[in-house]
Amino acid sequence: VYLWEVENTLRRKNLWKKREKTIYRGYEKFLLLRAGYTHDIGKFAECEEYLQLAHKFTPDNVEIMQNILVVQIKQNDFNGALRTVDILEPYLKPGEANILRQDIIRRMKLHSHNMKE
């Protein structure tokens, strides 16, 4: 799948018919497989790109957003992780978002402290 093809397909998303929606679910599955592979070999930035693209195909898939959050934390992208928690908040149980934010902030401080040494 070429990136231009994926982007062009996403641009026409509001015009998809029922049949096309079924066909384009294959893109999401392909992108998730690529994300899993790149995660396994430690290419977290590339993994996040695939996850972000897959999320564009199915924005209601909370699991993809949770995986994006995990990859952002592995990359020490704490600001991105906090933004992702904001997006996830409506899907979480009461209080879970605050626990996640506190954990991310704790990791941010620890990372900052380790960078100074």
N, C-alpha and C positions, 0 to 999 in steps of 0.2 A: 504494500500500500504506500503510495507516494503521499507526502505531506500535502501537496497541493490538492490532491484528490480528496483527502479528508477534510481540508478546510473548505473546499468548494461544496462538498456534501453537507457540511454543517451550516454553511450560508443559506442553503435551501431548506433547512430543517422545518420551518413553518409550512412548507408546501408538501411535505411528505404525506403520502397516502398510506393506508393501512399496510399494504403489501411492502412498500418501501421501508416502513418502520421495522418490519420483520427482517428484511434483508440487511438493513443497516445495523441491526443488533450484532451482526457478525464483526463489524468494525470494533465495537466495544470489546468483544471477546478477544479479538486479535491484539488490541492495544493492552488489555489486561495480561495476556500471555507475555507480551514483550516487556511489560512492567515487571512481571514476576522474574523473568530471565535477567533483566538488567539489575534488579535488586539482588538476586542471588550472586551475581558476579561483582557486586559492590559499586555499580555505577548509579548512585542514588539520584543525581541531578537528572540523568536521562530517564530513570524510573519515574520521577515526579512528572516529567513532561508527558510520558505515556499515560500516567494516571489522570493528569489534567485533561488530556484529549478524550480519554474514555469517559470522564465525568461530563464533558460537553454533550456526549451522546445520550447519557442517562443522568441528568442532574438530580434526580430523585434517589439515586443510589447512595445511601449513607455509608456503606462499606467502602466505597471508593474514597470518599472524603476522609474516613478514618485511616485508610492506608496512606493518603497524602499527608496527613498529620504525622504519622509514624516516620515517613521518609523525611519530612521537614525537620523533625527532631534529630534524626540520625545525621543530617547535614548541618546541624547547629543553626538552622534557619528559624530562630525562635520568634522573630516578628511574624514571619509567614505562618508559623504554627499558631500563634495567637489569633491571627486573622481567620485561620481555618476553624479554630474553636468557636469563634463568633458565628461562622456559617453553620456549624454543627449544633449550636446551642438549642435550637427548636426541637431537635431530634433526641436530645439527651434527657435523662431523668433530672429532676430538680436538684441542684447542687453539684452535679457532675461537671458542668462547665467551669465552675469556680475551682473545683479540685484540679482540673486539667490546667487551668491558668496558673494556679499556684505552683504546680509541678514544673511547668514550662519556665516560669520566672525563676524558680529555684535552680533549674538547670542553666538558665542564662547567667545567673550570678556566679555559679560554680565554674562555668566555662570562662567567664570574664576573669575570674580570680586565677584560674589555671593559666590563662594567656599572659597574665602579668608576671608570673614566676618564671 
